[in-house]
Amino acid sequence: MQAKKLELKVEYTLKQNMLVTNSKAYAKQFTIGALIKKYATPNNFFKADEKLNISGTAMSLLLPMFMNKTIFRGAGFLTKAAVGLVSGKVGKSLDAEHISAIFNSVKGWFGTRKEKKAKKFIDYGIPPDSETY
C-alpha cells in the first residue's frame, strides 16, 4: 500500500512538472520577441509593402523634409517647394525592394575596407656573428 502511494506521488509530481514546463513553452510563443521573430520577416514586410505601399508613403513624406532640412537649408521658398514636389513624387515610386537595394549599396561603400597586405617574414639566414654559425 505504501509503495503504491509513493508511486502515485512520484507520478503526480512528474505530471505537475511536465505541465508547468509545457505551459511555460506555450506562453513563450506569445511573447513580443517570439511574435516578432515569427511575423517580422523580410518576406512579410515585402508582402505588406506590395499591398499597402507603406515604404513609398513614408518616403514621400520623409524625403522632402530631409532634403529641405539638409541639402536645401538656405534655399528660398520656391526652391523648397519644387524640391518638396519632386522628392515627394520620387518617394512614392520607391518600394521596399528599391529602398533595401539603396541601403545595401550605401552599406557596401562604407562596409568594405581594403585589407592590408600582410608583411612577409624575410629570412636572411643565420647571422654571421651568431653563436650557431
Backbone as a ProteinNet text record, in pm:
[ID]
protein_1_A
[PRIMARY]
MQAKKLELKVEYTLKQNMLVTNSKAYAKQFTIGALIKKYATPNNFFKADEKLNISGTAMSLLLPMFMNKTIFRGAGFLTKAAVGLVSGKVGKSLDAEHISAIFNSVKGWFGTRKEKKAKKFIDYGIPPDSETY
[TERTIARY]
82.5	0	88.1	193.6	284.4	360.2	397.5	469.7	380.9	254.5	160.8	137.8	127.7	108.4	229.8	350.8	472.8	480.5	441.8	442.6	346.7	229.2	132.4	182.2	249.6	302.3	411.4	499.9	604.8	542.5	443.4	374.9	306.9	246.8	179.8	279.8	394.6	493.7	554.4	574.6	626.7	527.6	400	298.8	287.2	301.6	295.2	410.6	531.1	647.8	635.7	586.3	568.4	463.7	356.3	252.6	307.2	387	446.8	540.3	622.3	716.7	642.7	540.2	464.7	389.2	336.9	263.8	358.8	482.4	580.1	618.4	636.6	670.8	555.4	432.1	316	305.3	330.8	322.3	433.9	550.3	661.2	631.4	537.1	500.2	440.3	377.9	303.8	373	501.6	576.4	605.4	645.3	670.7	786.8	891.4	1006.8	972.9	893.1	856.4	766.8	676.4	588.2	666.5	765.3	847.9	928	986.5	1063.7	976	851.1	762.2	706	663.8	591.5	671.9	776.2	852.8	971.8	943.8	1048.4	1052.3	1162.9	1169.2	1062.2	1030.7	928.9	793.1	759.4	632.2	628.5	742	746.3	725.5	788.6	772.9	629.3	564.3	424.9	332.6	351.7	268	294.6	419.7	454	396.1	388	328.2	180.9	112.2	-31	-57.9	13.1	-19.3	74.6	190.4	293.5	328.8	358	392.7	524.2	622.2	753	744.9	665.6	650.7	583.5	481.1	412.6	505.4	578.9	671.4	780.8	833.9	940.4	888.5	762.1	708.2	688.7	677.2	666.6	803	890.7	1018.7	1125.4	1125	1229.2	1225.2	1108.3	1109.3	1156.5	1114.6	1160.3	1311.5	1364	1508.3	1585.6	1539.1	1608.5	1606.5	1491.1	1480.9	1557.2	1571.2	1642.6	1793.9	1840.9	1985.2	2044.4	2009.9	2075.7	2031.2	1899.7	1846.9	1808.8	1895.3	1867.7	1854.2	1939.7	1937.4	1861.8	1792.3	1722.9	1596.4	1543.9	1422.7	1298.6	1185.1	1056.5	1024.4	1047.6	1014.8	1102.4	1228.3	1318.4	1277.2	1243.5	1199.7	1069.2	978.8	852.1	875.9	963.8	994.7	1061.8	1156.3	1223.3	1122.4	1030.7	928	839.9	798.1	714.2	789.1	910.5	988.3	1024.6	1074.2	1114.3	992.6	877.3	755.1	714	725	693.1	792.7	918.9	1021.9	1000	964.5	940.9	825.4	720.2	606.6	644	739.3	777.2	870	926.5	1016.5	933.7	976	914.1	1021.8	983.9	1076.9	1199.1	1181.9	1295.7	1396.5	1345.9	1436.9	1510	1437.6	1499.9	1606.8	1576.5	1676.4	1797.3	1775.6	1888.4	1974.9	1911.4	1987.4	2066.1	2000.4	2067.1	2186.9	2170.6	2281.9	2396.8	2365.4	2474.2	2549.6	2476.8	2544	2624.2	2567.8	2638.9	2765.5	2758.6	2875.7	2986.7	2951.4	3053.9	3132.1	3061.3	3127.1	3173.2	3116.1	3144.2	3272.2	3306	3424.6	3546	3645.8	3773.1	3880.2	3976.9	4085.6	4168.4	4196.3	4278.6	4424.4	4490.9	4632.5	4709.1	4807.6	4888.8	4970.3	4969.8	5047.3	5195.7	5271.4	5414.7	5474.7	5549.3	5612.5	5735.5	5753.1	5872.2	5987.2	6087.1	6202.9	6311.2	6351.5	6455.2	6588.4	6675.4	6806.3	6908.8	6863.1	6955	7012.2	7108.3	7173.2	7270.5	7261.3	7356.2	7499.6	7592.1	7729.8	7793.2	7743.6	7803.2	7733.7	7643.8	7570.6	7655.1	7617.4	7693.6	7674.4	7561.1	7535.9	7604.3	7672.5	7735.3	7858.8
-118.6	0	126.5	126.4	240.8	259.5	146.6	153.6	214.5	173.6	227.1	376.6	416.4	555.8	638.8	587.7	655.9	664.6	556.9	555.3	660.3	671.6	771.2	913.2	932.9	1065.3	1105.4	1010.9	1038.4	1070.1	991.2	1014.6	1152	1188.4	1317.9	1433.2	1423.7	1531	1540.7	1425	1428.4	1497.3	1463.8	1526.4	1676	1711.7	1852.2	1929.9	1874.5	1940.1	1950.6	1844.2	1844.2	1947.8	1960.8	2058.6	2201.3	2227.4	2360.1	2390.9	2295	2314.7	2341.6	2262.7	2280.5	2413.3	2453.5	2580.5	2698.5	2689.4	2796.1	2803.5	2687.5	2685.4	2741.4	2711.6	2763.5	2914.4	2963	3107	3182.3	3119.8	3185.9	3208.9	3133.8	3153.4	3291.1	3346	3469.4	3590.2	3578.9	3695.1	3786	3907.2	4004.9	3958.9	3906.3	3860.5	3745.7	3650.3	3536.7	3580.5	3673.1	3721	3799.1	3876	3949.6	3852.9	3751.1	3653	3579.2	3554.7	3476.8	3560.4	3683	3760.5	3873.7	3919.8	4032.4	3982.4	3909.8	3862.3	3952.3	3956	4041.3	4006.9	3878.9	3840.8	3899.3	3896.1	3952.5	4103.3	4171	4314.8	4345.6	4266.6	4290.3	4265.6	4161.9	4133.4	4245.7	4292.1	4401.8	4529.4	4550.6	4671.4	4669.2	4550.3	4541	4579.1	4540.7	4568.8	4714.1	4764.7	4895.8	5007.8	4973.7	5070.2	5162	5100.4	5175.6	5250.2	5184.2	5247.9	5366.2	5355.1	5467.2	5586.6	5560.3	5669	5735.4	5654.2	5709.6	5791.1	5739.9	5812.5	5940.2	5940.8	6062.8	6171.4	6133.3	6231.9	6270.3	6172.1	6196.5	6255.1	6214.5	6260.1	6411.7	6474.4	6621.4	6692.5	6642.7	6705.2	6691.9	6575.2	6552	6641.1	6648.6	6729.1	6877	6926.8	7069.1	7104.5	7010.8	7040.1	7025.9	6946.3	6923.9	6991.6	6946.9	6993.3	7134.4	7159.6	7289.3	7375	7379.7	7453.2	7603.6	7661.2	7805.6	7847.2	7755	7786.4	7867.2	7927.8	8007.3	7920.6	7987.7	7919.1	7840.7	7900.7	7833.5	7710	7722.5	7607.1	7494.8	7528	7425.5	7361.5	7440.7	7385.7	7290.8	7330.1	7243.8	7114.6	7127	7007.9	6917.9	6978.9	6901.1	6824.5	6887.7	6819.1	6706.2	6734	6633.8	6516.2	6545.2	6435.5	6358.9	6424.6	6353.1	6253.1	6293.4	6202.2	6087.2	6118.7	6014	5918.6	5972.3	5889.5	5794	5835.9	5746.6	5630.5	5652.5	5546.2	5443.8	5476.7	5381.8	5277.6	5153.8	5048.9	4984.1	4882.5	4821.1	4761.3	4705.6	4645.5	4752	4865	4973.1	5029.9	5048	5103.9	5010.4	4878.2	4783.7	4776.6	4789.4	4789.7	4913.1	5028.8	5151.6	5139.2	5087.2	5069.4	4976.4	4864.7	4770.1	4830.9	4912.2	4972.6	5076.4	5157	5254	5182.4	5074.1	4995.3	4934.7	4895.5	4840.8	4942.1	5069.5	5172.7	5187.5	5184	5207.8	5079.1	4965.9	4841.7	4773.5	4782.8	4711.3	4800.1	4744.7	4814.3	4726.5	4791.1	4715.3	4652.4	4526.8	4457	4494.4	4517.1	4548.8	4421.3	4438.7	4323.8	4281.9	4153.7	4102	4110	4158.4	4168.1	4029.2	4001.8	3870.9	3867.3	3753.5	3733.9	3700.8	3781.8	3760.1	3694.5	3576.4	3503.2	3530.1	3595.6	3625.3	3518.5	3413	3307.7	3334.3	3258.4	3274.4	3391.2	3483.9	3596.2	3547.8	3611.1	3563.4	3576.9	3665.2	3685.1	3602.7	3515	3440.6	3324.1	3267.5	3159.9	3026.5	3017.1	2891.9	2883.8	2988.9	2992.2	2910.6
0	0	0	83.1	90.1	-42.7	-106.7	-233.2	-341.4	-343.9	-443	-418.7	-290.4	-253.8	-299	-278.4	-319.7	-472.2	-539.4	-685.4	-742.3	-683.7	-728.5	-702	-591.4	-559	-658.8	-694.7	-792.7	-928.5	-967.1	-1094.9	-1095.4	-983.1	-969.1	-983.3	-920.2	-928.9	-1069	-1134.8	-1271.6	-1365.2	-1352.5	-1437.1	-1406.7	-1280.8	-1242.1	-1305.1	-1296.6	-1355.5	-1507.5	-1570.5	-1714.8	-1756.2	-1679.4	-1708.4	-1695.5	-1593.8	-1576.8	-1692.7	-1732.5	-1842.6	-1973.1	-2000.4	-2124.2	-2125	-2011.9	-2007.5	-2027.3	-1975.9	-1997.9	-2145.6	-2209.3	-2351.6	-2435.2	-2396.2	-2467.3	-2451	-2332	-2306.3	-2378.7	-2396.4	-2465.6	-2612.8	-2669.3	-2808.3	-2831.1	-2730	-2745.8	-2684.3	-2657.1	-2609.3	-2728.4	-2701	-2807	-2895.6	-2833.3	-2910.1	-3004.2	-2955.3	-3039.6	-3154.7	-3128.4	-3234.9	-3339.5	-3295.3	-3391.3	-3477.3	-3414.3	-3491.3	-3591.7	-3553.8	-3640.4	-3754.4	-3725.2	-3825.3	-3888.1	-3825.2	-3878.4	-3958.7	-4063.7	-4152.9	-4275.7	-4346	-4465.8	-4569.7	-4584.7	-4681.5	-4644.2	-4516.1	-4472.4	-4493.5	-4469.4	-4493.8	-4640.9	-4728.7	-4871.7	-4915.4	-4859.8	-4895.1	-4849.5	-4727.8	-4676.8	-4754.4	-4793.5	-4866.8	-5007.9	-5069.1	-5201.9	-5198	-5091.7	-5082	-5043.6	-4943.3	-4886.6	-4929.7	-4986.4	-5025.4	-4908.6	-4795	-4674.5	-4692.5	-4751.2	-4766.5	-4862.4	-4968.9	-5061.8	-4996.9	-4916.3	-4847.1	-4745.9	-4671.5	-4572.4	-4640.8	-4749.4	-4818.5	-4883.8	-4930.7	-4990	-4885.1	-4758.3	-4651.3	-4594.3	-4575.9	-4509.9	-4602.4	-4728.5	-4821	-4843	-4866.4	-4880.2	-4753.3	-4637.4	-4512.7	-4497.8	-4527.4	-4517	-4613.5	-4737.4	-4838.4	-4800.7	-4754.7	-4720.6	-4593.7	-4501.2	-4377.2	-4392	-4488.4	-4500	-4623.3	-4740.5	-4862.6	-4900.7	-4895.6	-4937	-4816.5	-4718.4	-4594.6	-4620.1	-4694.9	-4717.5	-4841.5	-4905.5	-5029.9	-5001.7	-5106.3	-5093.9	-5094	-5082.4	-5072.8	-5199.8	-5316.3	-5442.7	-5463.1	-5429.5	-5444.1	-5350.6	-5227.7	-5132.8	-5175.8	-5232.6	-5280.6	-5397.7	-5490.3	-5604.7	-5559.1	-5466.3	-5412.8	-5342.4	-5268.1	-5199.3	-5295.4	-5404.9	-5503.7	-5572.9	-5616.7	-5690	-5599.2	-5479.9	-5391.6	-5339.3	-5328.3	-5291.5	-5398.4	-5525	-5636.4	-5643.5	-5623.3	-5624	-5507.3	-5391.6	-5273.7	-5292.2	-5364.3	-5388	-5478.7	-5568.5	-5660.9	-5596.8	-5481.9	-5414.2	-5339.7	-5348.2	-5267.7	-5182.4	-5106.7	-5011.1	-5080.2	-5198.4	-5268.1	-5310.5	-5361.1	-5400.8	-5279.5	-5170.3	-5050.7	-4995.9	-4993.6	-4943.4	-5036.7	-5168.4	-5262.1	-5242.2	-5220.8	-5196.1	-5066.6	-4962.5	-4833.7	-4846.6	-4918.1	-4934	-5013.5	-5114.4	-5191.6	-5108.3	-5029.8	-4942.8	-4835	-4782.2	-4682.6	-4742.6	-4868.8	-4937.4	-4952.8	-4969.8	-4982.3	-4853.1	-4741.9	-4614.1	-4546.6	-4584.5	-4514.4	-4556.3	-4683.3	-4730.2	-4716.5	-4659.4	-4647.2	-4708.5	-4764	-4824.1	-4713.6	-4733.5	-4634.9	-4656.9	-4548.5	-4558	-4591.3	-4675	-4709.6	-4588.3	-4563.9	-4450.8	-4486.4	-4393.8	-4418.1	-4416.5	-4521.3	-4530	-4440.3	-4379.2	-4297.9	-4391.5	-4387.1	-4473.2	-4389.5	-4434.2	-4362.8	-4431.8	-4360.2	-4414.7	-4379.2	-4319.2	-4280.6	-4142.9	-4108.7	-3978.2	-3987.4	-3893.8	-3899.8	-3879.3	-3943.9	-3936.3	-3798.2	-3715.5	-3582.1	-3474.3	-3513.6	-3409.4	-3360.5	-3247	-3187.8	-3260.6	-3336.8	-3405.7	-3541.2	-3582.2	-3712.1	-3718.5
[MASK]
+++++++++++++++++++++++++++++++++++++++++++++++++++++++++++++++++++++++++++++++++++++++++++++++++++++++++++++++++++++++++++++++++++++

